[in-house]
Amino acid sequence: MIYLLTTFNRAVHALFPLVIKYNETEAKILTLPKWQKWLVYSIANTNCDAFQNSCSSYIIRSDVLKEIIVVFRGTTTTKQLIMEGWQSMRSNFDFFGIGSVNRYFSQALDAFWPNIEPLLKDSVFKSYGVTFTGHSLGGAIASLAATRTVIQNLRTGDKIKLVSFGQPRTGDYQFAMYHNAHIPSRICKQLPKQKQFSSFRLVHRLDLVPHLPPCKKNKSYSNANKSKPCLTGNNGSPYHHGTEIWYPYGMNKGAKYYECLGKPRGEDFSCSDGLSFNFSHYKIYVRDHRHYFNVDVSVLIDG
């Protein structure tokens, strides 16, 4: 189906082979073996906006692994999606002086932070690593939570993992560069495995949400799809951080994925950012956004 909607150049992707750092196991981390003895630390439900749209999260902890996982739920209603979009069109919201971010996402994190911060500050768990994860809106909040954890010196980057699914653009170029500098997704051979850096954004096929809000485009170049790459630099427009992991053919067991290390950094034009979207196919885009690893995320949210 991907060939019916867009041009995908295998030769280009051959230039960017998979590297060892990303492991699909990280993306399936919530399938937790019993021996790891995960405990539910807290569950939080809060209103995200003036329309009483709800946001939810939960925190689990494994004293066996000395790990904490913070999970944020994705967008649940059309009204909430409209609110997110409306906020993205307003002036950018300063995020602790390190860049600007989507106001809606930042305010949602503020609502959750009193439930998260005490655990991160607790001296008993100070040595525990922390994984932030979420789908869609939840991925954006997870991104901000991971970055805020570094800003407030609650953990160093080597103790943080971020794995998001279908995450929209969350902040501007300045925010993205700060995130990349402090929670980079790269191999560091001088560090032991447990101190590797991880910040990955998973994108399923033609999921449209990771391409929203739109970045400012470089109009001097376009590909066969007539798509244009994102401009780099502090131009005030949204820009992705971290490393995209793109599954262009679906997410069945053994499916091929690409660790997108090309340019522009964070918006690799040889990966999903090079797609061109036709809104007559929006149902396909929505389906791909709602299904990750063959799980209907919308069912989990509604249920």
CORNOR-V485333 format. One record per pair of residues at least 24 apart in sequence whose C-alpha atoms are under 8 Angstrom apart, sorted by sequence separation. I is the first residue (numbers start at 1). GAP is how many residues later the second one is. D is the distance in whole Angstrom. If there is no record, write none. Layout:
I/GAP/D, I/GAP/D
This chain:
38/24/5, 53/24/8, 139/24/8, 140/24/8, 214/24/7, 215/24/6, 242/24/6, 244/24/8, 248/24/8, 37/25/6, 38/25/8, 139/25/5, 157/25/5, 158/25/7, 213/25/7, 241/25/5, 246/25/7, 36/26/6, 37/26/7, 53/26/8, 138/26/8, 139/26/6, 144/26/8, 156/26/8, 157/26/5, 240/26/5, 246/26/7, 36/27/8, 37/27/7, 53/27/6, 139/27/7, 140/27/6, 143/27/8, 157/27/8, 239/27/8, 240/27/6, 36/28/6, 132/28/8, 136/28/8, 139/28/5, 140/28/6, 239/28/7, 36/29/7, 126/29/8, 130/29/6, 131/29/6, 132/29/6, 133/29/6, 134/29/7, 135/29/6, 136/29/6, 138/29/8, 139/29/8, 140/29/7, 129/30/5, 130/30/5, 131/30/5, 132/30/5, 133/30/5, 134/30/5, 135/30/5, 136/30/5, 137/30/7, 140/30/6, 128/31/7, 129/31/6, 130/31/6, 131/31/6, 132/31/7, 133/31/5, 134/31/6, 135/31/6, 136/31/5, 137/31/7, 105/32/7, 109/32/6, 129/32/8, 131/32/8, 132/32/8, 133/32/8, 135/32/6, 136/32/6, 147/32/6, 150/32/7, 232/32/7, 108/33/7, 121/33/6, 231/33/8, 120/34/6, 167/34/7, 230/34/7, 105/35/6, 106/35/7, 109/35/7, 120/35/8, 147/35/8, 163/35/8, 166/35/7, 167/35/8, 229/35/8, 105/36/6, 109/36/7, 147/36/8, 159/36/6, 161/36/7, 162/36/6, 163/36/6, 164/36/7, 165/36/6, 166/36/6, 167/36/8, 158/37/5, 160/37/7, 161/37/5, 162/37/5, 163/37/5, 164/37/5, 165/37/5, 166/37/5, 230/37/7, 106/38/7, 158/38/6, 159/38/8, 160/38/7, 161/38/6, 162/38/6, 163/38/6, 164/38/6, 165/38/6, 166/38/7, 229/38/8, 105/39/8, 158/39/5, 162/39/8, 163/39/7, 157/40/7, 158/40/8, 229/40/6, 166/41/7, 168/41/5, 169/41/6, 201/41/7, 203/41/7, 205/41/7, 251/41/7, 252/41/6, 167/42/7, 168/42/4, 169/42/7, 200/42/6, 201/42/6, 202/42/6, 203/42/6, 204/42/6, 205/42/5, 206/42/7, 251/42/5, 252/42/7, 166/43/6, 167/43/5, 168/43/6, 169/43/6, 199/43/5, 200/43/5, 201/43/5, 202/43/5, 203/43/5, 204/43/5, 205/43/4, 250/43/8, 251/43/6, 166/44/6, 168/44/5, 169/44/6, 199/44/6, 200/44/6, 201/44/6, 202/44/6, 203/44/6, 204/44/7, 205/44/6, 229/44/7, 168/45/7, 169/45/8, 200/45/7, 202/45/8, 205/45/6, 229/45/7, 204/46/7, 228/46/7, 204/47/7, 227/47/6, 227/48/6, 225/49/8, 227/49/5, 225/50/7, 226/50/7, 223/51/7, 225/51/6, 55/53/7, 49/55/8, 57/55/8, 96/55/8, 48/56/8, 59/57/8, 185/57/6, 184/58/7, 185/58/6, 48/59/7, 49/59/8, 66/59/8, 173/59/7, 174/59/8, 183/59/8, 48/60/5, 68/60/7, 70/60/7, 74/60/7, 173/60/6, 174/60/6, 66/61/7, 67/61/5, 68/61/6, 69/61/6, 70/61/6, 71/61/6, 72/61/6, 73/61/6, 74/61/5, 75/61/6, 173/61/6, 180/61/6, 66/62/5, 67/62/5, 68/62/5, 69/62/5, 70/62/5, 71/62/5, 72/62/5, 73/62/6, 74/62/5, 75/62/5, 172/62/7, 173/62/8, 179/62/7, 180/62/6, 211/62/7, 48/63/7, 66/63/7, 67/63/6, 68/63/6, 69/63/6, 70/63/6, 71/63/6, 72/63/7, 74/63/5, 75/63/7, 173/63/7, 176/63/7, 179/63/7, 47/64/8, 67/64/8, 69/64/8, 73/64/7, 74/64/4, 172/64/6, 173/64/7, 176/64/6, 177/64/7, 46/65/7, 72/65/8, 73/65/5, 74/65/7, 105/65/7, 172/65/6, 173/65/7, 176/65/4, 46/66/8, 72/66/4, 172/66/4, 173/66/5, 175/66/8, 176/66/8, 206/66/8, 71/67/8, 72/67/7, 171/67/5, 172/67/5, 173/67/7, 205/67/8, 44/68/7, 102/68/6, 170/68/7, 171/68/6, 172/68/8, 72/69/7, 101/69/6, 102/69/6, 169/69/6, 170/69/7, 171/69/7, 203/69/8, 206/69/8, 208/69/8, 72/70/7, 101/70/4, 169/70/6, 170/70/7, 44/71/7, 71/71/7, 100/71/6, 101/71/6, 169/71/5, 70/72/8, 99/72/7, 100/72/6, 42/73/8, 99/73/6, 136/73/7, 99/74/8, 100/74/7, 101/74/7, 99/75/5, 100/75/6, 98/76/7, 99/76/4, 98/77/6, 208/77/6, 206/78/7, 207/78/5, 208/78/7, 99/79/8, 206/79/5, 207/79/7, 98/80/7, 207/80/8, 209/80/7, 207/81/5, 208/81/7, 206/82/6, 207/82/5, 205/83/6, 206/83/8, 204/84/6, 204/85/7, 204/87/8, 204/88/7, 166/123/6, 88/125/7, 165/127/8, 85/128/8, 27/136/6, 26/137/7, 101/137/8, 92/144/8, 21/164/8, 21/165/7, 21/166/6, 20/167/8, 27/175/8, 22/178/8, 2/203/8, 2/204/8, 7/217/7, 7/218/6, 6/219/7, 76/222/8, 76/225/7, 76/226/7, 74/227/7, 73/228/7, 22/237/7, 18/239/8, 18/240/6, 19/240/7, 17/241/7, 18/241/6, 16/242/8, 17/242/7, 16/243/7, 16/244/7, 13/245/8, 16/245/7, 2/246/8, 16/246/7, 2/247/7, 13/257/7, 12/258/7, 13/258/8, 7/268/7, 6/269/6, 6/270/6, 6/271/8, 5/272/8, 5/273/8
